[in-house]
Amino acid sequence: MQKLTRALGVAGLMLSLTLGTAAAVQAADRPDSWVTLKTQLALMTTEGIDTWDLNVDTNAGAITLHGKVASEEAKKKAETVASGIEGAKSVKNLLQVVAKPNRDAVEDADDVIKANVDKALDANAALKDVEVASVNKGVVLLGGTVETLEAHVLAVDTASRVRGVRRVSTNIKTKSDTE
């Protein structure tokens, strides 16, 4: 019995090492397009980072951030967020700190914002299964499912462009993630 227990323990250890190594290899081998989209999505949904002029490029896992942000804090936060993306091997932060362009502050009621975001999402067939879960003081929470990571980014971008939206959070599931 003791030999069986020891053999099962060794087999379990080998299996966990194999699975852990496989997961690490998969993370390291994420395609650049996947890393770029995940980084864009993370930056678009992180409080304190305004994506009014922020671009992401990835080459062999090396992420380059370029464009403009409103503060030094936003620049640092963007780099921290990007470095935490699965598959990111390095981050080069070329962001420039520039005063944010004047945009009229809009204080639309949350139910008006919700209706406008719903309308914007409904206008795109790729976003037919995305819904507005809630709106609270201009912060929109999206839910539902999309086919691709590109559609996920599109949903967040579409919602963020609606008048009165201060920030977008997401609980959207990508079908490739759920399969």
Residue frames as qw, qx, qy, qz and C-alpha x, y, z in Angstrom:
[[0.000, 0.886, 0.464, 0.000, 0.00, 0.00, 0.00],
 [0.317, -0.781, 0.102, 0.528, 2.85, 2.34, 0.84],
 [0.397, -0.105, 0.598, 0.688, 4.43, 1.71, -2.60],
 [0.181, 0.636, 0.665, 0.347, 1.10, 2.51, -4.29],
 [0.162, -0.925, -0.258, 0.227, 0.73, 5.73, -2.32],
 [0.382, -0.585, 0.334, 0.633, 4.29, 6.76, -3.15],
 [0.362, 0.170, 0.692, 0.602, 3.79, 5.90, -6.84],
 [0.080, 0.808, 0.557, 0.172, 0.57, 7.93, -6.96],
 [0.276, -0.867, -0.051, 0.411, 2.32, 10.85, -5.25],
 [0.394, -0.338, 0.507, 0.688, 5.19, 10.77, -7.74],
 [0.268, 0.442, 0.713, 0.474, 2.73, 10.50, -10.65],
 [0.048, -0.905, -0.417, 0.069, 0.76, 13.48, -9.30],
 [0.336, -0.731, 0.179, 0.566, 3.94, 15.53, -8.92],
 [0.384, -0.048, 0.642, 0.662, 5.02, 14.68, -12.47],
 [0.168, 0.666, 0.664, 0.296, 1.58, 15.61, -13.82],
 [0.138, -0.932, -0.232, 0.241, 1.52, 18.95, -12.00],
 [0.374, -0.544, 0.370, 0.654, 5.04, 19.78, -13.19],
 [0.333, 0.216, 0.714, 0.577, 4.07, 18.88, -16.76],
 [0.057, 0.813, 0.561, 0.145, 0.88, 20.97, -16.63],
 [0.269, -0.860, -0.046, 0.431, 2.67, 23.90, -15.01],
 [0.382, -0.320, 0.518, 0.695, 5.38, 23.80, -17.67],
 [0.260, 0.457, 0.719, 0.454, 2.77, 23.55, -20.44],
 [0.045, -0.910, -0.403, 0.086, 0.91, 26.58, -19.06],
 [0.321, -0.732, 0.188, 0.570, 4.14, 28.58, -18.85],
 [0.368, -0.037, 0.653, 0.661, 5.08, 27.64, -22.42],
 [0.167, 0.687, 0.657, 0.262, 1.58, 28.57, -23.64],
 [0.149, -0.922, -0.197, 0.300, 1.81, 31.97, -21.91],
 [0.357, -0.556, 0.394, 0.639, 5.24, 32.60, -23.39],
 [0.275, 0.070, 0.748, 0.600, 4.03, 31.62, -26.87],
 [0.286, 0.731, 0.499, -0.368, 0.99, 33.92, -27.07],
 [0.497, 0.511, 0.386, 0.586, 0.73, 35.46, -30.53],
 [0.234, -0.056, -0.088, 0.967, 1.67, 39.13, -30.72],
 [0.280, -0.380, -0.401, -0.785, -1.82, 40.06, -31.91],
 [0.615, -0.538, -0.576, -0.029, -3.31, 38.40, -28.82],
 [0.513, -0.325, -0.327, 0.725, -0.89, 40.24, -26.52],
 [0.060, 0.146, 0.155, 0.975, -1.68, 43.55, -28.27],
 [0.432, -0.476, -0.484, -0.593, -5.44, 43.09, -27.95],
 [0.643, -0.508, -0.529, 0.221, -5.25, 41.97, -24.31],
 [0.400, -0.178, -0.192, 0.878, -3.06, 44.99, -23.53],
 [0.124, -0.286, -0.281, -0.908, -5.44, 47.38, -25.31],
 [0.557, -0.529, -0.556, -0.317, -8.40, 45.89, -23.47],
 [0.610, -0.428, -0.452, 0.491, -6.65, 46.13, -20.11],
 [0.260, -0.057, -0.049, 0.963, -5.63, 49.74, -20.72],
 [0.244, -0.375, -0.418, -0.791, -9.10, 50.72, -21.94],
 [0.638, -0.548, -0.470, -0.269, -10.74, 49.35, -18.80],
 [0.599, -0.219, -0.449, 0.626, -8.26, 50.48, -16.16],
 [0.173, -0.949, -0.263, 0.008, -9.32, 53.44, -14.07],
 [0.391, -0.789, 0.194, 0.433, -6.86, 56.30, -14.26],
 [0.357, -0.181, 0.625, 0.670, -5.71, 55.63, -17.82],
 [0.506, 0.665, 0.193, -0.514, -7.44, 57.63, -20.51],
 [0.618, 0.031, 0.657, 0.432, -7.06, 55.99, -23.90],
 [0.379, 0.838, 0.172, -0.352, -7.89, 59.06, -26.00],
 [0.546, 0.752, -0.367, -0.041, -4.56, 58.71, -27.82],
 [0.477, -0.522, 0.705, -0.049, -2.77, 55.56, -26.75],
 [0.804, 0.396, -0.359, -0.260, -1.47, 52.86, -29.08],
 [0.698, -0.416, 0.583, -0.020, -0.02, 49.41, -28.48],
 [0.692, 0.516, -0.477, -0.168, 2.33, 47.42, -30.72],
 [0.771, -0.416, 0.480, -0.041, 3.78, 44.01, -29.94],
 [0.650, 0.583, -0.482, -0.075, 6.74, 42.29, -31.60],
 [0.644, 0.160, -0.707, 0.245, 7.96, 38.91, -30.31],
 [0.581, -0.556, -0.555, 0.212, 6.27, 39.59, -26.96],
 [0.339, -0.180, -0.168, 0.908, 7.89, 43.03, -26.59],
 [0.054, 0.832, 0.551, 0.016, 5.13, 45.59, -26.05],
 [0.284, 0.061, 0.027, 0.957, 5.60, 49.20, -27.14],
 [0.007, -0.794, -0.556, 0.246, 3.25, 51.84, -25.78],
 [0.268, 0.004, 0.183, 0.946, 3.07, 55.09, -27.70],
 [0.119, -0.718, -0.533, -0.431, 0.75, 58.04, -27.89],
 [0.021, -0.456, 0.255, -0.853, -0.36, 60.53, -25.27],
 [0.474, -0.530, -0.686, 0.154, -1.63, 60.34, -21.72],
 [0.152, -0.885, -0.165, -0.409, -2.74, 63.14, -19.43],
 [0.447, -0.819, 0.301, -0.195, -0.35, 62.56, -16.51],
 [0.187, 0.549, -0.803, 0.136, 2.87, 60.95, -15.37],
 [0.523, -0.125, 0.728, -0.426, 0.80, 58.68, -13.10],
 [0.830, 0.394, 0.156, -0.362, -1.20, 57.45, -16.11],
 [0.522, 0.646, -0.553, -0.061, 2.04, 56.77, -17.98],
 [0.083, -0.409, 0.861, -0.290, 3.44, 54.70, -15.12],
 [0.666, 0.079, 0.571, -0.473, 0.14, 52.89, -14.60],
 [0.781, 0.510, -0.151, -0.328, -0.05, 52.01, -18.31],
 [0.364, 0.556, -0.744, 0.071, 3.41, 50.46, -18.16],
 [0.320, -0.226, 0.816, -0.425, 2.52, 48.48, -15.04],
 [0.776, 0.265, 0.326, -0.471, -0.69, 47.18, -16.61],
 [0.699, 0.576, -0.368, -0.211, 1.08, 46.23, -19.85],
 [0.153, 0.508, -0.829, 0.176, 3.85, 44.38, -18.02],
 [0.483, -0.089, 0.745, -0.451, 1.23, 42.23, -16.28],
 [0.781, 0.350, -0.113, -0.504, -0.26, 40.91, -19.53],
 [0.840, -0.109, 0.526, 0.078, 0.23, 37.19, -20.12],
 [0.775, 0.439, 0.293, 0.348, 2.85, 36.74, -22.85],
 [0.130, 0.971, -0.132, 0.150, 4.47, 40.16, -22.35],
 [0.856, 0.003, -0.175, 0.486, 8.22, 39.77, -22.32],
 [0.370, -0.206, -0.131, 0.896, 9.08, 43.46, -21.99],
 [0.123, 0.884, 0.450, -0.021, 7.45, 46.89, -22.16],
 [0.390, 0.057, 0.102, 0.914, 8.89, 49.95, -23.86],
 [0.012, -0.804, -0.524, 0.282, 6.99, 53.02, -22.69],
 [0.331, 0.149, 0.271, 0.892, 7.13, 55.82, -25.27],
 [0.089, -0.808, -0.577, -0.082, 4.03, 57.56, -23.98],
 [0.217, 0.312, -0.082, 0.921, 4.15, 61.36, -23.87],
 [0.141, -0.595, -0.626, 0.484, 2.51, 63.28, -21.05],
 [0.023, 0.229, 0.319, 0.920, 0.33, 65.93, -22.68],
 [0.323, 0.173, 0.446, -0.817, -2.62, 67.83, -21.30],
 [0.304, 0.395, 0.865, 0.049, -5.86, 66.14, -22.20],
 [0.015, -0.267, -0.406, -0.874, -7.84, 67.95, -24.89],
 [0.331, 0.084, 0.407, -0.847, -10.85, 69.82, -23.61],
 [0.247, -0.299, -0.845, -0.369, -13.96, 67.70, -23.82],
 [0.445, -0.416, 0.019, -0.793, -17.19, 69.02, -22.52],
 [0.064, -0.018, 0.906, -0.418, -18.06, 67.34, -19.26],
 [0.528, -0.215, -0.478, -0.668, -21.44, 65.73, -19.67],
 [0.228, -0.085, 0.780, -0.577, -23.67, 64.79, -16.80],
 [0.601, -0.083, -0.520, -0.601, -26.26, 62.63, -18.54],
 [0.744, -0.299, 0.376, -0.465, -28.45, 60.47, -16.37],
 [0.316, -0.305, 0.895, 0.085, -27.35, 56.85, -16.12],
 [0.620, 0.389, 0.665, -0.149, -30.52, 55.58, -17.81],
 [0.481, 0.831, -0.072, -0.271, -29.87, 57.90, -20.78],
 [0.018, -0.656, 0.734, 0.174, -26.28, 56.69, -21.00],
 [0.516, -0.024, 0.855, -0.054, -27.46, 53.06, -20.84],
 [0.643, 0.617, 0.399, -0.217, -29.95, 53.62, -23.66],
 [0.349, 0.855, -0.307, -0.228, -27.30, 55.32, -25.81],
 [0.188, -0.495, 0.842, 0.104, -24.70, 52.60, -25.21],
 [0.624, 0.220, 0.738, -0.133, -27.31, 49.91, -25.99],
 [0.580, 0.766, 0.131, -0.247, -28.12, 51.72, -29.24],
 [0.152, 0.786, -0.568, -0.191, -24.43, 51.98, -30.19],
 [0.368, -0.270, 0.890, 0.010, -23.84, 48.29, -29.47],
 [0.651, 0.416, 0.596, -0.218, -26.97, 47.24, -31.39],
 [0.450, 0.804, -0.161, -0.355, -25.66, 49.06, -34.46],
 [0.198, 0.582, -0.777, -0.133, -22.89, 46.46, -34.86],
 [0.905, -0.018, -0.286, -0.314, -23.86, 42.82, -35.62],
 [0.606, 0.262, -0.659, 0.360, -20.61, 41.54, -34.07],
 [0.004, 0.187, -0.599, 0.778, -21.79, 42.95, -30.73],
 [0.574, -0.315, -0.431, -0.621, -25.32, 41.48, -30.77],
 [0.759, -0.369, -0.532, 0.063, -24.71, 39.41, -27.62],
 [0.360, 0.044, -0.402, 0.841, -23.19, 42.27, -25.61],
 [0.284, -0.793, -0.465, -0.273, -25.39, 44.07, -23.12],
 [0.006, 0.566, -0.355, 0.744, -25.05, 46.90, -20.66],
 [0.517, -0.296, -0.765, 0.244, -25.14, 45.20, -17.26],
 [0.308, -0.804, -0.398, 0.317, -25.23, 48.49, -15.39],
 [0.320, 0.598, -0.022, 0.735, -24.36, 52.18, -15.44],
 [0.524, -0.722, -0.346, 0.291, -23.35, 53.99, -12.25],
 [0.189, -0.872, 0.074, 0.444, -22.35, 57.65, -12.41],
 [0.449, 0.786, -0.324, -0.276, -21.21, 57.25, -16.00],
 [0.150, -0.441, 0.882, 0.076, -19.25, 54.04, -15.40],
 [0.816, 0.203, -0.216, -0.497, -20.58, 51.38, -17.77],
 [0.449, -0.289, 0.845, -0.040, -20.33, 47.65, -17.03],
 [0.638, 0.326, -0.459, -0.525, -20.65, 45.45, -20.11],
 [0.597, -0.157, 0.769, -0.164, -21.62, 41.77, -20.08],
 [0.824, 0.463, 0.047, -0.323, -22.42, 39.03, -22.57],
 [0.748, -0.159, 0.534, 0.362, -20.32, 37.14, -25.06],
 [0.408, 0.773, -0.284, -0.395, -18.45, 37.87, -28.28],
 [0.953, 0.294, -0.051, 0.048, -16.80, 35.64, -30.85],
 [0.736, 0.332, -0.188, 0.560, -13.30, 37.13, -30.76],
 [0.489, -0.477, -0.225, 0.695, -10.96, 39.22, -28.67],
 [0.166, 0.140, 0.296, 0.930, -11.13, 41.87, -31.41],
 [0.314, -0.599, -0.539, -0.503, -14.91, 42.10, -30.89],
 [0.560, -0.606, -0.439, 0.356, -14.34, 42.43, -27.13],
 [0.361, -0.242, 0.015, 0.900, -12.06, 45.43, -27.71],
 [0.042, -0.339, -0.486, -0.805, -14.59, 46.84, -30.20],
 [0.413, -0.676, -0.595, -0.134, -17.39, 46.60, -27.62],
 [0.489, -0.578, -0.263, 0.598, -15.37, 48.48, -25.00],
 [0.253, -0.070, 0.246, 0.933, -14.29, 51.10, -27.54],
 [0.146, -0.502, -0.601, -0.604, -17.86, 51.53, -28.82],
 [0.450, -0.731, -0.505, 0.089, -19.21, 52.05, -25.30],
 [0.491, -0.438, -0.125, 0.743, -16.40, 54.43, -24.33],
 [0.185, 0.131, 0.352, 0.908, -17.23, 56.75, -27.23],
 [0.193, -0.694, -0.635, -0.277, -20.82, 57.33, -26.10],
 [0.052, -0.606, 0.112, -0.786, -21.54, 60.76, -24.67],
 [0.611, -0.602, 0.132, -0.497, -21.49, 60.79, -20.87],
 [0.962, -0.121, -0.200, 0.138, -19.48, 57.57, -20.43],
 [0.242, -0.884, 0.392, -0.074, -16.65, 58.19, -17.98],
 [0.107, -0.464, 0.879, 0.028, -15.17, 54.68, -17.96],
 [0.853, 0.082, -0.317, -0.407, -16.02, 51.18, -19.17],
 [0.389, -0.370, 0.826, -0.169, -15.60, 47.96, -17.21],
 [0.670, 0.235, -0.517, -0.478, -16.17, 44.58, -18.76],
 [0.601, -0.179, 0.743, -0.234, -17.40, 41.13, -17.83],
 [0.750, 0.475, -0.225, -0.403, -17.68, 40.12, -21.49],
 [0.729, -0.225, 0.633, 0.129, -16.68, 36.55, -22.22],
 [0.362, 0.550, -0.573, -0.488, -14.90, 35.67, -25.45],
 [0.948, 0.071, -0.017, -0.309, -16.16, 32.38, -26.91],
 [0.699, 0.426, -0.532, 0.219, -12.61, 31.15, -27.46],
 [0.044, -0.452, 0.658, -0.601, -11.98, 31.66, -23.72],
 [0.682, -0.152, 0.398, -0.595, -15.07, 29.69, -22.71],
 [0.909, 0.247, -0.234, -0.242, -14.49, 26.68, -24.98]]
